[in-house]
Amino acid sequence: MAGSTHTVTNQPPPLVGYDVFTADRALTAAVERHTHPDLLDEVRGDLSALGRASGSAQLQEWGTQANENPPRLRTHDRHGHRLDEVDFHPAWHRLLGKGVAAGLTAAWTQPAGHVRRAAAFLVWTQVDAGNLCPLSMTHAAVPALRTDPALAAEWEPRLTSMVYDRALRPASLKAGALFGMGMTEKQGGSDVRANTTAATPLAEDGTYELTGHKWFCSAPMSDGFLVLAQAPEGLTCFLVPRVLADGDRNVFMIQRLKDKLGNRSNASAEVEFDGTWARRVGEEGRGVRTIIEMVAATRLDCVLGSAGLMRQAVAQAVHHCTYREAFGDPLVDQPLMRNVLADLALESEAATTLALRLAAAYDDGGEQERALLRIAVPAAKYWVTKRCPSVAVEAAECLGGNGYVEESGLPRLVRESPLNSIWEGAGNVQALDVVRVLQREPQALNAYLVEVGKARGADHRLDAAVKDLLSELGDLEGVAGRARRLAERLALVLQGSLLVRYAPSEVADAFCAARLGGDGGAAFGTLPSTLDLASVVERARPDS
């Protein structure tokens, strides 16, 4: 029995029992904007069902359980035979199964598949970011495999299946399969051309034997992996199945699992190949070109994942401040806290709007949209993922000491927030990719300027920012040293143009003032007080 001093007051209720999708006004508006009217009811229905599941107390608890019970590596059985298996908590398998069933690996085979999946990815991130890794790898493997029609015909139906089959057995006997990836090595990192893993051709055409070590292997429990290795003609992409067609285990020695900063639910590993059977994907010596479409797809997932983390952080902060009182008033009604919340909400909405626009470009598939993706994806990946840690930390501060306690969920978001900036090429890699596109693909810059130009004349601060950007693009002398600045400006101007076209006026006005017009400080909560900040915060409030 509680003592008389233990009455709990002035504490907000848990943010559970709500529809994560429909409560996100920026996301629902983007889905409506980029989905054909004939499909909209179906897409909204599917996403709302996923949103209700994601906001349920049960699935939120599964996310907690999966992180409190991290995977364990079993290298050998009790008789000394190598197993190289990773054991996961049942909550992990439940979440991964729901993610597959929700179509998070099926975008390539569904109408409006990329917008539908992007919205689902953003929603599902808010349950547990860890299981998004194998879902992302599997989704992104499809365009790489399509460089080999025979391989694509064999594997694509398994990868786009909406059935999760966790058994380790030949993929031909499974209703669905998942993929991982192994590109980086300890001596090379992002410089994959420095890889030393060797690929020796076997008698059967297109088959090889791999020998080497991968410093990072994503999702080591998967059914297959795309890896890079040095073949006789140079760096080449290969498919490494976990289990061979005859049922034998392929040589896939898991040396250790990484002890990571972020989510604890997923496994990342170091693996050793020693006579490992592999099938070539694409031409010998063209490994980077073959795998680049996979990299581009996973980079967009980094943007989506960061947007999802930001959205959950903002939702938690606004929810807490709505119910928490201090000095006689709810926190949300106090001018300075309202300013902080509105500033965070701007960052979240800008990220979501940009991410869904890029997903729509994948669905369109036209030449102009493909050109836009080549410059916009690395710019967005650079900027949105950089903003995520700042948003997560500031949102945690909105909860005060409660935000520093694990039970609030904010520490898990804070720990996860740097990941997407590092994964699939850290900030310098993205910024230099932007420069490379500017120098080699004028059609990509043209597609970007056409997109930004659709908002011309709608806001004088945006117009001025475009003019300044054009001046900077006019002088690419020594551009490598200012590549980060250029990527940042490209992303901000694109976000501003999209918000001016699509967001409510109070959101677009505040964004252009603070992010493009210089009327904001370096920290969150420094928006001009003349703006309609109450409406910005209300738009970000989750329904509970």
Secondary structure, DSSP 8 states (H G I E B T S, - for coil): ---GGG---S----S-SS-TTTT-HHHHHHHHHHS-HHHHHHHHHHHHHHHHHHTSHHHHHHHHHHHHS--EEEEE-TTS-EEEEEE--HHHHHHHHHHHHTTTT-GGGSTTHHHHHHHHHHHHTTT-STTHHHHHHHHHHHHHHTTSHHHHHHHHHHHT-S------S-GGG-S---EEEE---TTTTT-GGG---EEEE-SSTTEEEEEEEEEEEE-TTSSEEEEEEEETTEEEEEEEESB-TTS-B---EEEEE---SS-SSS-EEEEEEEEEEEEEESSTT-HHHHHHHHHHHHHHHHHHHHHHHHHHHHHHHHHHHHH-EETTEEGGGSHHHHHHHHHHHHHHHHHHHHHHHHHHHHHH--HHHHHHHHHHHHHHHHHHHHHHHHHHHHHHHHTGGGGGSGGGSHHHHHHHTTHHHHTTS-HHHHHHHHHHHHHH-HHHHHHHHHHHHTTTTS-HHHHHHHHHHHHHHT--TTGGGGHHHHHHHHHHHHHHHHHHHHS-HHHHHHHIIIIISS-S-SSSS---TTS-HHHHHHHH----
